[in-house]
Every structure is written in C-alpha cells, then in structure tokens.
Amino acid sequence: MSKNLRWKIILIVAATAVAVFAIIPPSKKIHRGLDLQGGIHLVLKVRTDDALKVETETAAEQFRDALKTANIAVGGVRITGLTEFVVEGVPAAADQQVRTLADQQLASFDREAIGGTYTFRMRDNIKIQRANETVKQAIDTIDRRVNELGVSEPVVQQYGRENSDQIIVELPGVSNTTRAKEIISSTAMLSLHLVEDGPVPDQATLLTKYNGKVPDDMIVVPGSTSRNDPTVAYYLLHKVAAITGSDLRTAKPSIDEFNQPAVSFTLNSQGVAKFSRVTSANVKRYLAIVLDNKVVSSPQIESAITQAEARITGRFTQQEASDLALVLRAGALPASLTYLDQREVGPTLGRDSIRAGIVASAVGLGLVTLFMLFYYRLSGINALVSIVLNLVILLAFMSYLGAVMTLPGIAGFILTIGMGVDSNVLIFERIREELAANKGARQAIGAGFDRVFVTIVDTHIASMIAAAFLFQFGTGPVRGFATTLFFGLISNVFTAVFVSRTLFEIILSRRPVGAAKVSI
C-alpha cells in the first residue's frame, strides 16, 4: 500500500469518526424544528397606535421645551388625538418665530393655524412609515429575546399581507408557554426620572399644591414606598427622563446589598454623560427608576454618578430578575402586543414525521442499493458506502453548526441520496466507457474520476447557489430544505469523488498490476 493511499484512508477514517461523534446520540445532537418536536405557535398583533401616540407626545414635549428655550410664552401644549396636538395662546408677535421652530422640529407634522392656536397633525405617509418601522422593530426585538431564551432556529416574521401589523412566532421545543409569552410581550420600558414630589398614598394628596392638575412638564406614576411595603403609592416625576432603556449597553441579574435578587445594567457613553450631568445637578434629590410605567425604586442621589454601572432593586425573584435582564438586553418593544392565536404543537405528529422520514430514507436507500448492485455489480457496494457516509457527514454538519432538521429538511435529506446516486452513476458510466476502450482498470478508474470531476463540481456549485438563494429569501420550511440540500451537496462532493475513488484504489492495491480488474 502506497504512502499516499495510506493518508487517504486515515483522512476518511478520521472524518467518519468526527462525524459519528457529532451525531451520537441523535436525540441530543440533532436539533429539530417545530414540526418535528413540537413547541409553541403564536400570532401576535403589534399595537402600532402605541408607537404613534409616543411619537406625538415626544414631539409635543420637545416643541414645548423649544418654545421655553426661545422665551416664547404660550397658553399651553395639549395632546388632542393619537397623532395630533395643539399649541394654544401663541402671541401674534411671536407668530413667525413659532413657525420657524415648527419647520425645524416638526417636519413630520402638517400645521394649521387659526388665530393664536396651532394644530399639528402627523402626515399620512409618516403614519404608514412609522407603523411599518414599529412592526419591524418589534420583530427584531422579539427575535433577540427568543434567541436569549436559547431556542434553536425560532421563526419570527411578519404574518399575512404586506404592511401587516401581525407577527408569527414559532418556538420549537419550548413547553413553558406562560413564561415565553411574558418574555415576548413584556414592553420593558425603562427610564429614570427626577422625583418632584411623593410618594403619597393617593393622587389627590399628591396634586394638592398644584390645584389638582398635573403640571405640563410632570407625570404621575404609581409605585411602592419600599421593598417590604406592597402598598401602592404615587410619585410626581419630571416628564423628561434622565436616561432611558436606549442608553443601556447590557444588563444582567445580580444581588443587592441585602442579598436579594436585583438587575445590574451598564450604560453606554451617551448614557453615562447624561446620567453624570443629571446627578451632578441634583445631589440629595431622589431619582425614580420606572419600569413599564411603575416606580420600582426611588434611591437618593448621594453624589454625582459618573460610572457606567447602575442597579435596579425591587421585589424580584431570581427568575424575574433573570427575565428582566434578558428583556432589557434585547431592548424594549416599541409598542404593546396582543395575542391573536396561540397553539401548542405536540410532539406526536413530529414523531410520526420522523418515523415516516426514516422509513422513506431506508426504503429509498435499499432500492438504490439493489439497483446499483444489480446494474454495477460489486461496484454498487462502493456507491452504497459513499452514500451512507455522505448522509452521516451531512448530519454532522447540521449538528456542529446548530442547524435545525425540519420536515422539509427530511425531504432535502432524501434528495441528497438521489444526488449521491447521480454522481456515482456519472462516474461509473465514464469508467465503463474507458474500459470499453481497452484501457486497464487503474487507467480507466483514474480517467473516469478525472473527467467527471469538473462536471460534478459544476452541477453541485450551481445547486448550492440555488440553495443559498432559497435560504436567503425563503421562510421557515423552505430554509429547512435549503439547509440540508446545501450541506448535502458539500458532503456529496467529498464522498462521491474522494471516498469512492479511494475505495477503488484500496481494491486495486491488493491485486497485481497486470491482473488488476474491477467489477462494474
């Protein structure tokens, strides 16, 4: 046996060992999709009106601040609709100045002026654009959250027609529906506000000194007074937040000074600058940490805070702290969600599908083997070995890369058998032609593989390009098929060309040069 052949055998044995190690046991190493192992299927509606309302409120608040900065006294700024607000009592002398400010800051709003009252309405094209952006942002946020849950190959995509406000979410292998829904739909809106007054037991007491009305630049938020007191209390907070969830870099569960679960977070550079500026100017005041429109704690600012680390404390369990850190890392949802459909897919159908797929693969492989043995005699065993190894390597690819086997993926698996047979038929027929030309067995095999190699590589590259496009532009089932097809093509080139040729060389190496023959 030549040294070159010995290294080929070692390479094949090593590749086979690595592949077998990757797929044993298959129940743990091969990830299965929703259609094969069950899980959760959800259809959600994004309440895009929430995002439009927030944008209108933000625009109104920013315009109020701009008027104050420009020393323009107006009667008030009121929100009058989902996408509409009015500025009342604009002095005639400041009319042009107000128009200029509106042109600079409110490009997304149409303006209508009657007397000293300006009405601003969000433009129709902006409404559509913002609604679409809200759905896309919700999809991205949900996708990050379910990936943090450790779900392999979840499906999170727009559902229905174009510009739809519905999202489909499929979570293979997830059984705790309640926790999954809480993590997906939690808005996790985090903000830190300076406390103007409170806490007090009711809103009436809180607003006594303000004649029962909430000041324009303030908000009333419920919360609790301390960790051990669950009684609801109310805070009057500055409407403009010192920092928000968008200023976070990361978040993780931790323990506070009382050895209770908490959530530590790190601010980005912009958040650190804002936090430092606010705390420096408000030492000894209280700062409320607001999560989903509820005050979870209100620590006192002892000194200027210039570091990036901060912490949220409250009445959390360890699991709640972990989940809160997860959703803060993934980012806040731009709007709340409504569940339109919820189904728990049991694994029974998946087991039946797997069983049917295995039976189909075994029957197909058996029939192919009989045909190859009948038509190509003992060389058919060569083809069988290369096809089986092809399938083992394909499964190993999927295991190492964390790809998910789906029902369409099983179809791609069976197609791989066909591709392996096709490659072997091309090679064997070419070898037959060389033998018919009275060439020796070694020459015929060498010429057969060499001349077919370019054809096999050409067809496989073309098919791989098609599979790549299917994966890029397809959805769940199509991507599952494309995944197995793509990796099956890669492994088939190795087995059909390299492994099959090595097997022929092993057989010929055991025979004298002059008596070397091949059964084909």
N, C-alpha and C positions, 0 to 999 in steps of 0.2 A: 504494500500500500504506500503510495507516494505521500510525501510530507504535505503537499497542497491539499490532497484529498482528506488527510487526517484533520487538518484545520477546518475544513468544511464540515466534517462530521461533528467536531467539537462545537462549532458555532450553532449548528442545528440543534444539538442536544441541549446546549445552554439556553437557546431561545425557547425551546419546548419547556424546559424546567422553569424558566422565569414566567412563561405564560400559564403553566399549570398552577404555580404558586399564587398567581394573581387571581385565579378564579375559584380557588378552593377555600372555604365552602361557598358554592354559588349563591346560597340564600343570603349570605352576608356581604359577599364581594360584588355581586351584580345588582346595581340599583334598578328598581322597577318603577315604571310610571304609574299614574293614577289608574289606568285601565287594567293594570296587572296586579297591583297590590292594594287597591282601594285608597280611600282618603277623603278629602273634603272638596266639594264643588260649590262655589259661591258666585252669585251675581249681585253686584253692588251698584247703587246709583250715587253718583257724586252730586252733592247739593251745590251746584255751581253758583246759585244765588248767594251763598255764604261768602264766596270769594269776591263777588261783585259788590256786596254790601261792605266788606272790609276795605276794598279799594276806594269806594266812595267816602267812607268815614275817614280813611287816611288822607285822601285828597283834601277833604274839608278841613281836617285838623292842620294839615301843612299850610293851607291857604290862610287859616286863622292866624297861625304863627307868623306868616309872611306879612300880613296886614299889621300885626302888632309890632314887628320889627321895623316896618316902614312908618310907624306912628300914625296909622290911619284908623281913626275911631269909627267903628260901625255898630249898628244896633245889635247884631248877633249873626251867628252862622248856625243854620239848622239843617239837619238831615230830613228831607221830606219824602223820600222814596228809596227804593232799592238802589237806584243809580242816579239819584238826584239830590241836590242840596241847594239851599238859597242863602244868599248874603243880604241881610236887611239893613236899612238905615245907612246906606252909603252916602256921604256928604257930596253935594254937587261939585264942590271944589276939588274933591279927590277922585272924580269920575275917571279921568284919563289915567291916573296913576293905578287905579284898581284894574282898568282894562289891560294896562301893560303887564301888571303882575299876573293876571289871568292868562294872558298869552304866553307868558314864560313858564308858568307852573301847571296849567290845566289844559294842555294840548289835546287830551283825550276827551274833553268835555265841550259840548256846544253851549254857547252863552246866550241868554235872553235877558235884556234889561228893560224894566218898566219902572219909571220913576227912580227911586233910590233902592230898588230891590233887584238883585241879580239872581237869575235861576241858572244853574249849571246842570246839564244832563249828559250822561255818558253817551258817546256816539254809538250807533248800532253796530258798525263794523268792529269797534273796540269791544263791545259786549261779546260778540261771537268769538273774537280772538282770545279774550280773557277766559271765556268758558272753556275753549279748547285747551288753553295753556293749563287751566286748573285740572282738567282730566288727565293730561299728560303728566303733570307734576304728581298727581295722586298715584298714577300707575308707577312712576319711578320710586316714590316713597314706599308704597306697599311692597314693591319688588325688593327694595333694600331690607325692609322689615322681615319678610318671609325668608330671605336669604340668611339673615341673622338668626332665624329660628333653626337653621340647619336643614331646611327642606331641600332635597336634591331635585333639581330641574323643576321648580314650580312654574306654573303658567299664570302670568299676569298680563292681560292685554285688554284693549278696547273691545267692547262687545256690541255687535249689531251694526247699524249703518254708520256711514261716515259722519263725523261730528257728534257721535252718540255720547251721552253722559253716563253710560253704563260700563262697568269693568267686570271681566270674568276672572276669577281666581281659582286655580286648582292646586291643591297641596297633597301630593302623593305621600302616603304613609302617616299622615297626621290623624290622630284619633281624638285629641282633646279639642273639640270644636269650640267650646266656650273660651278657652284661653287664646286660641288662634284668632277668633273674632275680636276679642278685646284688644289684642295687639294690632290687628289690621285697622280697626276703626277708631282707635284712640287718636284724638287730634293732637295731643301732646303739645299744646301751645304754651311755651314757657316764656315768661317775661318778668323782669324785676322793676318795681315801681317804688318811688319815694312815698312814704306814708304821710298824709296831711293830717289825718285825724283817725281815731279809733285805736283798738277795737271797742265797740259798744254793742249791747245786745240787740238793738233794733235800728232800722234806718231812720225812723222819726227822730230819735235822740241824736243820731249822727248828724242830721241836717238841720238841727235846731238853730244853730248860729248862722245858717245860710238861708233862712226863711223857707225851709222845707224844699228848696230846689238844689239840684246838683249843679255846681259851677261848671261852666262850659269846658274848662280845662281839667276837670276831675272826673273820676268814675267811682262808683260804689261796688265793692267786691266782697262776697261773703267768705268766711274762713273760720278758723278756730283760734282761741286765745293762747293755747299751749298744747303740748304733746298729750298731756293726761286729761285734758278737758275737751270733750267732744261737742260742747255747746256751740251752736252757730253764733258767730259774731260778725260785725260788719266793719269794713275799713273804707275810708275815703282816700283814694290814691290819685297821684298825678296821672293823667291820661297817657302822656308820652312816657314810654318805658325807658329805663336807663339802659338795659340791654334786653335782647330777645333771643329766642332759640336759634335764630340765624347767626348769632355771634358765637355759637358753640363750635369747638373743634372736635371734641369727643366727650363721652360720658361713660361712667362705669359704676357698678354697685360698690358700696363701701360701708364702713362702720363709723358712727359718730362718737363723740366723747362720752356718751352714756352707754356705749357698746350696743347701740341699736342700729338696724339697717338704715342706710342713707344712700344718696346718689352723689358722687363727686363728678364735677364736669370741668373741662378745660376750655378757656376762651381763646378765640383766635386773636391776632394782633389788633384788629379793629375793635373787638370786644374789650380787650384789655385797656385800650386807650379810653374808650367811653366809660368803662367801669371806674377807672382811676380818676377821671375828670369828675364824675358824679359823686363818688365817695369822698374825694378831697374837699369838695364844696359843701358837704352835708354831714360832717362829723357829728356824732351824738344823735342824729336823726335815725328813724327806723326805715328799713328797706324791706318791702313785702316781696316774697317770692310767690308768683302767681302761676299756677299750672292749671290749664283748662278752665280759666275764669274762676279759680278758687285759691284763696291765700293758704298756702301750706305751712308757711312760717314767716316771721317778721323780725329778723335779728336787728340789733342796733349796730350802727356803723361806729366802731370804736376808733378807727383811724383810717387814713387813706389806704385803699386796697389796690396795689399795683401789680400783684402777681396774677398769673393766668389761672390758678386753681381756685375753685369755689365748691360749695357743697349745698345740697338740698336735704333738709331733715324734715321729718314728719312721722306720722303713724303708719309706717310701711312694714309689711312682712318682707322676708328675704326675697321671696318670689316677686312681690310687687316692685321692690327696688330693682331687681334684675330686669323686669319687663319695662319699667320706666326708663332705665338706662338704655335699653335696646331701642325704644321708640325715639328717644332724644338723639341717639347716634344716627338713626336713619333719617331724622328730620321730621318736622311737623307736617301733617296733612294740610293742604291749602283750604280744605272745606270738609264738612262732616259727610258721613256716608250713611246710606240706607240700604238694608239688605232686601233684595227683591226675591231671591231664590237661594235656598240652602239645601244641599243634598249630601248625605254621607254615603259614599260609594263603598260597598262591602267588598272584601277580597274574594268572594266566591266566584264571581264572573272572571276575576283575574286568574284564579287557579285553573278554571276551565280553559281559559285562553292559553295559558302556559302549557297545559297538558295537550291541547289541540296543536299548538305550535311545535311542541317536541315530537308528537306523533307525525305531523306533516313533514318535519325535517328528517326524522328517522326513515319514514317511508320513501321520501324523495331520495335520500342518500342511498337507501337499499336498492331502489330501482336503478339508480345511476350506476351503482357498483355492479349489478348484474349485467347491465348493458355494456359497461366498459370491459368486464371480464369476458363476456361473450364476443365482443367485437375486436378487442385488442389483446385478448388472452391474458397472459401473466402480467403484461404491462399495465393492465387495468388495476392491479394491486398498487402499483406506483401512483396512479391517479388517485386512488382511494386514500392512501396515506397523505398525499399533499393536500387533498380537500379537507380531511379531518383536521390536520394541523392548521390549515387556513382558518377553520372555524374556532379552534382553540385560541389562536393568536388574536382573532377578531374580538372574542370575549375578553381577552387580557387587555387589549387596547381600551375597551369600554370600562373595564374595572379600574385601570390605572388613571384614566382621565376623568373618572366620575360620571361618564355618560350614562344616560338612562335608557333601559330597554323598555320599549312600548310595544303595543300590538302591531302597529305598522313597522316597528323595528324588527319584529319577528319575520315580517314579510321581506324586509331587506336581508335578514339572515338567510332565508331560504333562497333569495335571489343570488346571494354570494355563492351558494352551492352551484347554481347554474353558471355563474361566471367562472368558477373553478373548472367545471367540466368543459366549458367552451375553450378555455386556454389550453387544457390538456389535449383536447381534440385537435386544435390547430397544430400543436407540437407533434403529436403522434402521426398525423397525416403527412406532415412535412418529412418526418423521419421515414415513413413508408415510401415517399417519393424518392428519397435519397437511396434507400435500399434497393428500390426498383431500378435505379441507375447503376446497380452493381458496385456500390461503394461498401466498404467494410462497416461493421457495426459501430466502431468508435467514430469513424469519419461521418457516418450517417447521423448519429446522435449529435455530434458536435455541430454539424451543418444545420440540422433540424432546429436546434435551440437558437443558434446564432441568427438564422434567417427569420425566425418567427419573433425574436425578441423585440425588434423595432415595432412590429405590428401590435404585439401585446401591450407594450408601453404606450403606444399611440392611442389605442382604444381605451385603455384604463385612464389616461390623463383626461381624455375627452369626457368620460363618465364621471370622473372626480370633479371636473369643473361644473358639470350639471348638478352633482350632489351638493357642491358648495353653494350654488345659487338657490337650490331648494332649501338648504339650511338657513341661508341669509334672509330670504324673503318669505319662507313658509312659517306656519304656526305649529303648535304642539305635535299633532300626528305626523305632519309632513316632515318636520325636523327630526322626529324619531326615526323615520325611514331613511332620511338623508344621512344621519349619523352612522347607522350600521352599514349602509351602502358605501360611504366614504372609506371607513376603516377596513371594510371587507375588500375593497379594491386594492388598498395598500398591502394588506397581508397576502392577497392572491398573487401579486407580482412576485413576492418573495418565495411563496411555496411552489407556484407553477413553474417558475424559471429556475430558481436556485435549488430548492429542495428536490424537485423532481429530477433535475439533471444530476444532482449528487447521488441519488438512489441508483440511477442508471450506471454512474461511474463506479459505485460500490460493487454492483453485479459484474461489470466487465473486469474489474480489478482482480476478481477471483478466478478468472479464466485466462488461459494462454492467449497471447496476442493473435496468433494465427487462427485459433479456434473460437475466438470471441463471437458470440451470437446474441441476438436479442429477440424475445418473443413479442411480436407486435403485428 
